[in-house]
Amino acid sequence: MNKKELSQVYSLNREAEMYRRQIDALEAALQGTKGAATVSGCMPLYPYTRRTIKVEGVIDEEAYSNIKAKIREYQALLRLSQEKCEIEYKRLTREIAEVDDSFMRQILTYRYVSGLSWGQVAACMGGKNTASGVRSAHDRFLQHQSGEGHRK
């Protein structure tokens, strides 16, 4: 267990969020390829009532098709990222559950599963814990883990 492995859930969540923002931006751009207008006409039969009709359509078919294709690509990437995140989340929670020390399991869970800052982790831990204190305990734990060459 090392920082890079522990940080994967956070990184994968950020990656998924990046894809969501791309999709949102493309969907906004998609609206720019559409247009609407109103026309007036009469009913074909008596009393020939005049009415206004709204007409909508795509202004630039090629741009619309390109944007739709990009949206589908980003949606596929988003699904893949979410699947990876779920797999990594399960792996991470299993590894944290195997840690013998309850205090350290809590620190690891708050930091890497919940994605909290060190200050927030310290606050959740309560007592006289400080951000630097929980971070130092975390660093010592990981150093001890890598020094012994086995995983807990």
Backbone as JSON Lines, residues from 0, in Angstrom:
{"i":0,"aa":"M","n":[0.85,-1.17,0.0],"ca":[0.0,0.0,0.0],"c":[0.9,1.24,0.0]}
{"i":1,"aa":"N","n":[0.7,2.12,-0.99],"ca":[1.45,3.37,-1.03],"c":[0.51,4.52,-1.4]}
{"i":2,"aa":"K","n":[1.03,5.73,-1.36],"ca":[0.19,6.91,-1.61],"c":[-0.45,6.87,-2.99]}
{"i":3,"aa":"K","n":[0.3,6.43,-3.98],"ca":[-0.23,6.39,-5.34],"c":[-1.42,5.44,-5.43]}
{"i":4,"aa":"E","n":[-1.28,4.25,-4.85],"ca":[-2.39,3.3,-4.85],"c":[-3.59,3.86,-4.09]}
{"i":5,"aa":"L","n":[-3.3,4.47,-2.95],"ca":[-4.38,5.01,-2.12],"c":[-5.1,6.16,-2.82]}
{"i":6,"aa":"S","n":[-4.41,6.91,-3.63],"ca":[-4.97,8.1,-4.27],"c":[-5.76,7.8,-5.54]}
{"i":7,"aa":"Q","n":[-5.78,6.55,-5.98],"ca":[-6.44,6.23,-7.24],"c":[-7.93,6.53,-7.25]}
{"i":8,"aa":"V","n":[-8.64,6.27,-6.17],"ca":[-10.08,6.54,-6.14],"c":[-10.32,8.04,-6.35]}
{"i":9,"aa":"Y","n":[-9.55,8.86,-5.63],"ca":[-9.67,10.31,-5.77],"c":[-9.38,10.73,-7.22]}
{"i":10,"aa":"S","n":[-8.3,10.21,-7.78],"ca":[-7.91,10.57,-9.15],"c":[-8.96,10.12,-10.16]}
{"i":11,"aa":"L","n":[-9.48,8.93,-9.98],"ca":[-10.5,8.44,-10.9],"c":[-11.79,9.24,-10.79]}
{"i":12,"aa":"N","n":[-12.14,9.66,-9.59],"ca":[-13.32,10.53,-9.43],"c":[-13.12,11.86,-10.13]}
{"i":13,"aa":"R","n":[-11.91,12.41,-10.02],"ca":[-11.59,13.68,-10.7],"c":[-11.65,13.49,-12.23]}
{"i":14,"aa":"E","n":[-11.15,12.36,-12.69],"ca":[-11.19,12.07,-14.12],"c":[-12.64,11.98,-14.61]}
{"i":15,"aa":"A","n":[-13.49,11.3,-13.86],"ca":[-14.9,11.2,-14.22],"c":[-15.55,12.58,-14.25]}
{"i":16,"aa":"E","n":[-15.21,13.42,-13.29],"ca":[-15.75,14.78,-13.27],"c":[-15.28,15.57,-14.49]}
{"i":17,"aa":"M","n":[-14.05,15.35,-14.91],"ca":[-13.53,16.01,-16.11],"c":[-14.37,15.61,-17.33]}
{"i":18,"aa":"Y","n":[-14.69,14.31,-17.45],"ca":[-15.52,13.85,-18.57],"c":[-16.93,14.44,-18.49]}
{"i":19,"aa":"R","n":[-17.49,14.55,-17.28],"ca":[-18.81,15.16,-17.13],"c":[-18.8,16.62,-17.61]}
{"i":20,"aa":"R","n":[-17.74,17.35,-17.25],"ca":[-17.64,18.76,-17.69],"c":[-17.52,18.84,-19.21]}
{"i":21,"aa":"Q","n":[-16.76,17.92,-19.81],"ca":[-16.63,17.9,-21.28],"c":[-17.98,17.65,-21.93]}
{"i":22,"aa":"I","n":[-18.72,16.69,-21.39],"ca":[-20.05,16.38,-21.93],"c":[-20.97,17.58,-21.81]}
{"i":23,"aa":"D","n":[-20.96,18.25,-20.65],"ca":[-21.79,19.44,-20.45],"c":[-21.43,20.53,-21.46]}
{"i":24,"aa":"A","n":[-20.14,20.74,-21.68],"ca":[-19.7,21.78,-22.63],"c":[-20.14,21.43,-24.05]}
{"i":25,"aa":"L","n":[-20.02,20.16,-24.4],"ca":[-20.44,19.73,-25.75],"c":[-21.95,19.84,-25.93]}
{"i":26,"aa":"E","n":[-22.7,19.52,-24.88],"ca":[-24.16,19.65,-24.97],"c":[-24.56,21.11,-25.11]}
{"i":27,"aa":"A","n":[-23.82,22.01,-24.48],"ca":[-24.09,23.44,-24.65],"c":[-23.76,23.86,-26.08]}
{"i":28,"aa":"A","n":[-22.65,23.35,-26.61],"ca":[-22.27,23.68,-28.0],"c":[-23.29,23.11,-28.99]}
{"i":29,"aa":"L","n":[-23.87,21.99,-28.63],"ca":[-24.86,21.35,-29.49],"c":[-26.07,22.28,-29.7]}
{"i":30,"aa":"Q","n":[-26.41,23.03,-28.67],"ca":[-27.54,23.95,-28.78],"c":[-27.27,25.04,-29.83]}
{"i":31,"aa":"G","n":[-25.99,25.38,-30.03],"ca":[-25.63,26.38,-31.03],"c":[-25.82,25.91,-32.46]}
{"i":32,"aa":"T","n":[-25.99,24.61,-32.65],"ca":[-26.19,24.08,-34.01],"c":[-27.67,23.99,-34.36]}
{"i":33,"aa":"K","n":[-28.51,24.34,-33.4],"ca":[-29.95,24.26,-33.62],"c":[-30.52,25.66,-33.82]}
{"i":34,"aa":"G","n":[-31.63,25.72,-34.49],"ca":[-32.28,27.0,-34.7],"c":[-33.79,26.84,-34.63]}
{"i":35,"aa":"A","n":[-34.46,27.96,-34.48],"ca":[-35.91,27.96,-34.43],"c":[-36.42,29.23,-35.08]}
{"i":36,"aa":"A","n":[-37.59,29.12,-35.62],"ca":[-38.24,30.27,-36.25],"c":[-39.74,30.08,-36.13]}
{"i":37,"aa":"T","n":[-40.46,31.13,-36.38],"ca":[-41.91,31.03,-36.41],"c":[-42.4,31.44,-37.78]}
{"i":38,"aa":"V","n":[-43.41,30.77,-38.21],"ca":[-44.05,31.1,-39.48],"c":[-45.54,31.21,-39.22]}
{"i":39,"aa":"S","n":[-46.21,31.92,-40.07],"ca":[-47.66,32.0,-39.9],"c":[-48.33,31.35,-41.1]}
{"i":40,"aa":"G","n":[-49.47,30.79,-40.84],"ca":[-50.21,30.13,-41.91],"c":[-51.67,30.06,-41.54]}
{"i":41,"aa":"C","n":[-52.43,29.55,-42.46],"ca":[-53.87,29.41,-42.24],"c":[-54.25,27.95,-42.29]}
{"i":42,"aa":"M","n":[-55.34,27.67,-41.63],"ca":[-55.89,26.32,-41.7],"c":[-56.34,26.09,-43.14]}
{"i":43,"aa":"P","n":[-56.22,24.87,-43.64],"ca":[-56.59,24.62,-45.04],"c":[-58.1,24.66,-45.31]}
{"i":44,"aa":"L","n":[-58.9,24.56,-44.27],"ca":[-60.34,24.56,-44.46],"c":[-60.98,25.79,-43.81]}
{"i":45,"aa":"Y","n":[-62.16,26.06,-44.22],"ca":[-62.92,27.17,-43.67],"c":[-63.06,26.98,-42.19]}
{"i":46,"aa":"P","n":[-62.85,27.93,-41.36],"ca":[-62.84,29.37,-41.52],"c":[-61.46,29.94,-41.78]}
{"i":47,"aa":"Y","n":[-60.51,29.15,-42.23],"ca":[-59.16,29.64,-42.58],"c":[-58.52,30.43,-41.46]}
{"i":48,"aa":"T","n":[-58.54,29.88,-40.28],"ca":[-58.0,30.55,-39.11],"c":[-56.49,30.69,-39.24]}
{"i":49,"aa":"R","n":[-56.01,31.92,-39.02],"ca":[-54.58,32.18,-39.09],"c":[-53.95,31.76,-37.77]}
{"i":50,"aa":"R","n":[-52.77,31.13,-37.85],"ca":[-52.06,30.74,-36.64],"c":[-50.56,30.81,-36.87]}
{"i":51,"aa":"T","n":[-49.82,30.87,-35.74],"ca":[-48.36,30.92,-35.77],"c":[-47.83,29.54,-35.42]}
{"i":52,"aa":"I","n":[-46.85,29.1,-36.18],"ca":[-46.27,27.77,-35.99],"c":[-44.77,27.93,-35.74]}
{"i":53,"aa":"K","n":[-44.3,27.25,-34.69],"ca":[-42.87,27.28,-34.38],"c":[-42.19,26.13,-35.13]}
{"i":54,"aa":"V","n":[-41.1,26.47,-35.82],"ca":[-40.36,25.48,-36.59],"c":[-38.96,25.39,-35.99]}
{"i":55,"aa":"E","n":[-38.52,24.18,-35.67],"ca":[-37.19,23.97,-35.1],"c":[-36.42,23.0,-35.98]}
{"i":56,"aa":"G","n":[-35.11,23.17,-35.98],"ca":[-34.28,22.27,-36.77],"c":[-32.8,22.49,-36.5]}
{"i":57,"aa":"V","n":[-32.01,21.73,-37.22],"ca":[-30.56,21.82,-37.1],"c":[-30.05,22.73,-38.2]}
{"i":58,"aa":"I","n":[-29.24,23.72,-37.8],"ca":[-28.7,24.68,-38.76],"c":[-27.5,24.09,-39.48]}
{"i":59,"aa":"D","n":[-26.61,23.48,-38.71],"ca":[-25.37,22.93,-39.28],"c":[-25.32,21.43,-38.97]}
{"i":60,"aa":"E","n":[-25.79,20.65,-39.92],"ca":[-25.91,19.19,-39.74],"c":[-24.56,18.53,-39.45]}
{"i":61,"aa":"E","n":[-23.5,18.96,-40.13],"ca":[-22.17,18.37,-39.93],"c":[-21.64,18.65,-38.53]}
{"i":62,"aa":"A","n":[-21.76,19.9,-38.09],"ca":[-21.32,20.25,-36.75],"c":[-22.14,19.5,-35.7]}
{"i":63,"aa":"Y","n":[-23.45,19.4,-35.94],"ca":[-24.33,18.68,-35.02],"c":[-23.89,17.21,-34.91]}
{"i":64,"aa":"S","n":[-23.63,16.56,-36.02],"ca":[-23.21,15.16,-36.03],"c":[-21.86,14.97,-35.34]}
{"i":65,"aa":"N","n":[-20.92,15.88,-35.6],"ca":[-19.59,15.79,-34.96],"c":[-19.69,15.93,-33.45]}
{"i":66,"aa":"I","n":[-20.49,16.89,-33.01],"ca":[-20.64,17.1,-31.57],"c":[-21.32,15.89,-30.93]}
{"i":67,"aa":"K","n":[-22.36,15.36,-31.56],"ca":[-23.05,14.18,-31.02],"c":[-22.08,13.0,-30.9]}
{"i":68,"aa":"A","n":[-21.2,12.83,-31.9],"ca":[-20.22,11.74,-31.86],"c":[-19.24,11.93,-30.69]}
{"i":69,"aa":"K","n":[-18.8,13.18,-30.49],"ca":[-17.89,13.47,-29.37],"c":[-18.58,13.21,-28.04]}
{"i":70,"aa":"I","n":[-19.85,13.58,-27.93],"ca":[-20.6,13.33,-26.69],"c":[-20.65,11.84,-26.41]}
{"i":71,"aa":"R","n":[-20.93,11.04,-27.44],"ca":[-20.96,9.57,-27.25],"c":[-19.61,9.04,-26.8]}
{"i":72,"aa":"E","n":[-18.52,9.58,-27.38],"ca":[-17.17,9.15,-26.99],"c":[-16.9,9.47,-25.52]}
{"i":73,"aa":"Y","n":[-17.23,10.69,-25.1],"ca":[-17.0,11.08,-23.71],"c":[-17.9,10.31,-22.75]}
{"i":74,"aa":"Q","n":[-19.11,9.99,-23.19],"ca":[-19.99,9.18,-22.34],"c":[-19.4,7.78,-22.13]}
{"i":75,"aa":"A","n":[-18.8,7.22,-23.18],"ca":[-18.15,5.91,-23.06],"c":[-16.95,6.0,-22.12]}
{"i":76,"aa":"L","n":[-16.16,7.06,-22.26],"ca":[-15.02,7.26,-21.36],"c":[-15.47,7.46,-19.92]}
{"i":77,"aa":"L","n":[-16.56,8.17,-19.73],"ca":[-17.1,8.38,-18.4],"c":[-17.53,7.06,-17.77]}
{"i":78,"aa":"R","n":[-18.25,6.23,-18.54],"ca":[-18.66,4.92,-18.02],"c":[-17.45,4.07,-17.65]}
{"i":79,"aa":"L","n":[-16.43,4.07,-18.49],"ca":[-15.21,3.3,-18.22],"c":[-14.53,3.81,-16.95]}
{"i":80,"aa":"S","n":[-14.44,5.12,-16.82],"ca":[-13.83,5.72,-15.64],"c":[-14.61,5.36,-14.38]}
{"i":81,"aa":"Q","n":[-15.93,5.38,-14.46],"ca":[-16.77,5.03,-13.32],"c":[-16.6,3.56,-12.94]}
{"i":82,"aa":"E","n":[-16.47,2.69,-13.94],"ca":[-16.25,1.27,-13.66],"c":[-14.9,1.05,-12.98]}
{"i":83,"aa":"K","n":[-13.86,1.73,-13.49],"ca":[-12.54,1.64,-12.86],"c":[-12.6,2.15,-11.43]}
{"i":84,"aa":"C","n":[-13.31,3.23,-11.22],"ca":[-13.42,3.82,-9.9],"c":[-14.09,2.84,-8.93]}
{"i":85,"aa":"E","n":[-15.12,2.18,-9.38],"ca":[-15.82,1.21,-8.53],"c":[-14.9,0.05,-8.16]}
{"i":86,"aa":"I","n":[-14.15,-0.45,-9.12],"ca":[-13.2,-1.54,-8.87],"c":[-12.13,-1.08,-7.89]}
{"i":87,"aa":"E","n":[-11.59,0.09,-8.13],"ca":[-10.53,0.62,-7.26],"c":[-11.06,0.92,-5.86]}
{"i":88,"aa":"Y","n":[-12.29,1.41,-5.77],"ca":[-12.91,1.68,-4.47],"c":[-13.01,0.39,-3.65]}
{"i":89,"aa":"K","n":[-13.46,-0.67,-4.29],"ca":[-13.59,-1.96,-3.59],"c":[-12.23,-2.48,-3.14]}
{"i":90,"aa":"R","n":[-11.23,-2.35,-4.0],"ca":[-9.88,-2.79,-3.65],"c":[-9.35,-1.97,-2.47]}
{"i":91,"aa":"L","n":[-9.54,-0.67,-2.55],"ca":[-9.04,0.23,-1.51],"c":[-9.71,-0.06,-0.16]}
{"i":92,"aa":"T","n":[-11.01,-0.22,-0.17],"ca":[-11.7,-0.47,1.1],"c":[-11.3,-1.82,1.69]}
{"i":93,"aa":"R","n":[-11.04,-2.81,0.83],"ca":[-10.55,-4.11,1.34],"c":[-9.18,-3.96,1.98]}
{"i":94,"aa":"E","n":[-8.29,-3.24,1.31],"ca":[-6.94,-3.05,1.85],"c":[-6.97,-2.27,3.17]}
{"i":95,"aa":"I","n":[-7.8,-1.24,3.23],"ca":[-7.89,-0.46,4.46],"c":[-8.46,-1.33,5.58]}
{"i":96,"aa":"A","n":[-9.44,-2.17,5.26],"ca":[-10.05,-3.04,6.27],"c":[-9.02,-4.02,6.86]}
{"i":97,"aa":"E","n":[-7.97,-4.33,6.11],"ca":[-6.95,-5.28,6.57],"c":[-5.92,-4.62,7.5]}
{"i":98,"aa":"V","n":[-5.94,-3.3,7.61],"ca":[-5.01,-2.61,8.51],"c":[-5.4,-2.92,9.95]}
{"i":99,"aa":"D","n":[-4.42,-3.32,10.75],"ca":[-4.69,-3.73,12.13],"c":[-5.11,-2.59,13.04]}
{"i":100,"aa":"D","n":[-4.6,-1.41,12.84],"ca":[-4.8,-0.28,13.74],"c":[-6.06,0.5,13.37]}
{"i":101,"aa":"S","n":[-7.02,0.56,14.3],"ca":[-8.29,1.26,14.06],"c":[-8.07,2.74,13.75]}
{"i":102,"aa":"F","n":[-7.17,3.37,14.51],"ca":[-6.86,4.79,14.3],"c":[-6.4,5.03,12.86]}
{"i":103,"aa":"M","n":[-5.51,4.16,12.37],"ca":[-4.99,4.32,11.02],"c":[-6.06,4.0,9.98]}
{"i":104,"aa":"R","n":[-6.9,3.0,10.24],"ca":[-7.99,2.7,9.31],"c":[-8.89,3.92,9.14]}
{"i":105,"aa":"Q","n":[-9.16,4.62,10.25],"ca":[-10.0,5.81,10.17],"c":[-9.33,6.91,9.36]}
{"i":106,"aa":"I","n":[-8.06,7.13,9.62],"ca":[-7.31,8.16,8.87],"c":[-7.35,7.84,7.38]}
{"i":107,"aa":"L","n":[-7.03,6.59,7.02],"ca":[-6.99,6.19,5.61],"c":[-8.38,6.31,4.96]}
{"i":108,"aa":"T","n":[-9.4,5.95,5.71],"ca":[-10.76,6.03,5.16],"c":[-11.17,7.48,4.94]}
{"i":109,"aa":"Y","n":[-10.96,8.33,5.94],"ca":[-11.31,9.74,5.78],"c":[-10.54,10.39,4.63]}
{"i":110,"aa":"R","n":[-9.27,10.08,4.54],"ca":[-8.42,10.73,3.54],"c":[-8.68,10.2,2.13]}
{"i":111,"aa":"Y","n":[-8.67,8.88,1.97],"ca":[-8.69,8.32,0.62],"c":[-10.05,7.85,0.14]}
{"i":112,"aa":"V","n":[-10.92,7.45,1.03],"ca":[-12.26,7.02,0.6],"c":[-13.18,8.25,0.56]}
{"i":113,"aa":"S","n":[-13.14,9.06,1.63],"ca":[-14.0,10.25,1.68],"c":[-13.38,11.45,0.98]}
{"i":114,"aa":"G","n":[-12.06,11.41,0.74],"ca":[-11.4,12.5,0.02],"c":[-11.25,13.77,0.82]}
{"i":115,"aa":"L","n":[-11.15,13.66,2.15],"ca":[-11.05,14.85,2.99],"c":[-9.62,15.39,3.03]}
{"i":116,"aa":"S","n":[-9.51,16.68,3.31],"ca":[-8.2,17.3,3.51],"c":[-7.65,16.83,4.86]}
{"i":117,"aa":"W","n":[-6.35,17.08,5.09],"ca":[-5.75,16.68,6.36],"c":[-6.42,17.39,7.54]}
{"i":118,"aa":"G","n":[-6.79,18.64,7.37],"ca":[-7.48,19.37,8.43],"c":[-8.83,18.76,8.74]}
{"i":119,"aa":"Q","n":[-9.54,18.36,7.7],"ca":[-10.84,17.72,7.89],"c":[-10.69,16.35,8.53]}
{"i":120,"aa":"V","n":[-9.64,15.61,8.13],"ca":[-9.38,14.31,8.74],"c":[-9.15,14.48,10.23]}
{"i":121,"aa":"A","n":[-8.3,15.46,10.6],"ca":[-8.01,15.72,12.02],"c":[-9.29,16.06,12.78]}
{"i":122,"aa":"A","n":[-10.13,16.88,12.18],"ca":[-11.38,17.27,12.84],"c":[-12.29,16.05,13.04]}
{"i":123,"aa":"C","n":[-12.35,15.18,12.06],"ca":[-13.17,13.98,12.18],"c":[-12.62,13.02,13.22]}
{"i":124,"aa":"M","n":[-11.31,12.98,13.35],"ca":[-10.68,12.09,14.32],"c":[-10.93,12.59,15.74]}
{"i":125,"aa":"G","n":[-11.14,13.88,15.89],"ca":[-11.46,14.45,17.2],"c":[-10.26,14.52,18.12]}
{"i":126,"aa":"G","n":[-10.54,14.74,19.37],"ca":[-9.47,14.84,20.35],"c":[-8.56,16.01,20.04]}
{"i":127,"aa":"K","n":[-7.3,15.84,20.33],"ca":[-6.32,16.9,20.08],"c":[-5.56,16.66,18.79]}
{"i":128,"aa":"N","n":[-6.14,15.91,17.87],"ca":[-5.47,15.63,16.61],"c":[-5.4,16.88,15.75]}
{"i":129,"aa":"T","n":[-4.25,17.04,15.1],"ca":[-4.04,18.17,14.19],"c":[-3.8,17.62,12.79]}
{"i":130,"aa":"A","n":[-3.9,18.5,11.82],"ca":[-3.66,18.09,10.44],"c":[-2.26,17.52,10.28]}
{"i":131,"aa":"S","n":[-1.27,18.2,10.83],"ca":[0.11,17.71,10.7],"c":[0.31,16.42,11.49]}
{"i":132,"aa":"G","n":[-0.4,16.27,12.59],"ca":[-0.28,15.05,13.39],"c":[-0.81,13.82,12.68]}
{"i":133,"aa":"V","n":[-2.0,13.94,12.1],"ca":[-2.56,12.78,11.4],"c":[-1.79,12.49,10.12]}
{"i":134,"aa":"R","n":[-1.31,13.55,9.46],"ca":[-0.51,13.34,8.25],"c":[0.8,12.64,8.6]}
{"i":135,"aa":"S","n":[1.44,13.04,9.7],"ca":[2.69,12.4,10.12],"c":[2.46,10.94,10.48]}
{"i":136,"aa":"A","n":[1.37,10.65,11.19],"ca":[1.05,9.27,11.54],"c":[0.83,8.44,10.27]}
{"i":137,"aa":"H","n":[0.13,9.02,9.33],"ca":[-0.12,8.4,8.03],"c":[1.2,8.11,7.31]}
{"i":138,"aa":"D","n":[2.08,9.11,7.26],"ca":[3.37,8.95,6.57],"c":[4.23,7.88,7.24]}
{"i":139,"aa":"R","n":[4.25,7.87,8.56],"ca":[5.01,6.84,9.29],"c":[4.45,5.45,9.0]}
{"i":140,"aa":"F","n":[3.13,5.35,8.96],"ca":[2.49,4.07,8.68],"c":[2.89,3.57,7.29]}
{"i":141,"aa":"L","n":[2.8,4.43,6.3],"ca":[3.15,4.02,4.93],"c":[4.63,3.69,4.82]}
{"i":142,"aa":"Q","n":[5.46,4.45,5.49],"ca":[6.9,4.19,5.49],"c":[7.17,2.82,6.13]}
{"i":143,"aa":"H","n":[6.5,2.54,7.22],"ca":[6.64,1.26,7.91],"c":[6.18,0.11,6.99]}
{"i":144,"aa":"Q","n":[5.07,0.35,6.28],"ca":[4.56,-0.66,5.36],"c":[5.54,-0.98,4.25]}
{"i":145,"aa":"S","n":[6.09,0.06,3.64],"ca":[7.02,-0.16,2.52],"c":[8.36,-0.7,3.02]}
{"i":146,"aa":"G","n":[8.76,-0.34,4.24],"ca":[10.02,-0.82,4.81],"c":[10.0,-2.29,5.11]}
{"i":147,"aa":"E","n":[8.83,-2.81,5.5],"ca":[8.74,-4.22,5.81],"c":[8.5,-5.08,4.59]}
{"i":148,"aa":"G","n":[8.1,-4.41,3.48],"ca":[7.93,-5.13,2.23],"c":[6.7,-6.03,2.2]}
{"i":149,"aa":"H","n":[5.73,-5.79,3.05],"ca":[4.48,-6.55,2.98],"c":[3.31,-5.61,3.16]}
{"i":150,"aa":"R","n":[2.15,-6.12,2.81],"ca":[0.93,-5.33,2.86],"c":[0.09,-5.77,4.05]}
{"i":151,"aa":"K","n":[-0.51,-4.79,4.67],"ca":[-1.47,-5.1,5.74],"c":[-2.78,-4.49,5.37]}
